[in-house]
Amino acid sequence: MPELRKDPITGRWVIISTDRSKRPSDFLRESATPKGTPFCPFCPGNESKTPPEILAYRPGQGVRDTTGWTLRVIPNKFPVLGIEGDLDRQADGMFDKMNGIGAHEVLIETPDHSATLATMPVKAVEELLWAFRDRILDLKQDRRFKYILVFKNHGAIAGASLEHPHSQLIALPILPKQVVEELEGAKRYFANKERCIYCDILRQEIDARVRVVAENPDFVALAPYAPRYPFETWILPRRHESAFENSQSHLYENLARMLRSILTRAYHVLEDPAYNMVIHSSPIQDNTNDYYHWHLELMPRLTKIAGFEWGTGFYINPTPPEEAAQFLREADEEMHT
């Protein structure tokens, strides 16, 4: 029988449609494996075709905007928000508006056009995490910004317009509605129990060991109790920390190992699916608190959102998280044998 499950943080309801239960092989999906393009502005040698780099990691003494880099950060050529100007909040009759002020950056993860986070060396994945941190620490000094969103779209279905592996970062002058819902849910729980809801989720899931996918000394990967998408996976730090950029430096290596491990399993189980990756972190002006716990969410794009979802706000997930976690656990064993 189908189940209705309630997300304990946001209060969002999800339908786990067990009558439609699907194994990994049951999904009709488009692989995100790159197929090659005649020209890629992100490949080495094409640095002049992109906006000037904001940050780059180069071994030794390299020249800016030339080859030899292992990672580059550039302004998005077609930004959703502009960096220059003032917010100029004002009324428009009964409505409200402000200028579209913000920052929109692209992190080119590797010079290798055909690589993915699932196939890149752990050191390269760790380098990307450091770049996220470096850019957040720089942008949070701008008092116009309230929230910095770090995300990755892998595959055309997930919204990637270029095949070359890249992530994005957008600094916003307001708090997104979904972020506010998470913060308010976490605050309510903390007000009632004086404990972080994410820490409690971690304790319960580790004890139950039903939805845990993988663990290492610093991080736990699990299938959330009420996942919106099949094989949705969260990676959470074991120790409470409210902001990604405040994590201790030694954690980034283990986060890189965990992230690569989960993506490698998905690569094999789901044949390199398109996915979205989002880092959920505290607002940059309130980045040290007891109630919120930063985490990373991975959402494979195996199903489509249609009229019912748009009309109700519900999500229909045909794969129970307990089964998804088991498939991903077993994938690690199969890869090692």
Number of C-alpha atoms within 10 A of each C-alpha: 7 15 13 14 15 15 16 17 17 16 12 15 19 21 19 25 18 14 11 13 15 17 16 18 10 10 13 9 16 16 16 20 17 18 8 11 10 4 8 15 13 25 17 18 14 14 18 13 13 14 13 14 18 15 17 20 16 16 9 8 7 13 11 17 22 14 15 18 18 18 19 25 25 21 20 18 12 9 14 13 17 14 14 11 11 12 14 11 10 11 10 9 6 5 7 9 11 13 15 17 21 26 21 22 22 22 27 22 26 25 19 15 19 15 17 25 23 19 15 16 14 20 13 17 24 20 19 26 18 17 20 22 18 13 19 21 14 9 18 17 11 13 10 18 21 19 24 26 19 23 21 21 22 29 24 16 20 19 13 19 11 16 22 25 24 24 22 20 21 21 25 19 20 14 13 12 9 10 17 14 15 18 19 16 20 22 20 16 17 16 12 8 10 12 16 21 22 22 19 11 14 20 13 12 18 15 10 10 14 16 22 25 23 18 17 13 10 16 21 21 25 29 27 22 17 22 25 21 24 26 29 24 27 23 24 23 26 17 12 17 24 24 21 22 21 13 16 9 10 9 14 21 18 18 24 21 17 21 22 21 20 24 23 23 22 23 21 16 19 23 17 23 24 25 23 21 20 18 20 21 23 27 22 21 12 11 17 15 13 16 24 28 25 21 22 20 19 22 21 22 21 21 14 10 12 10 8 11 12 10 8 9 12 16 23 24 25 22 22 26 26 18 19 23 24 15 18 28 17 15 19 19 10 12 10 7 6
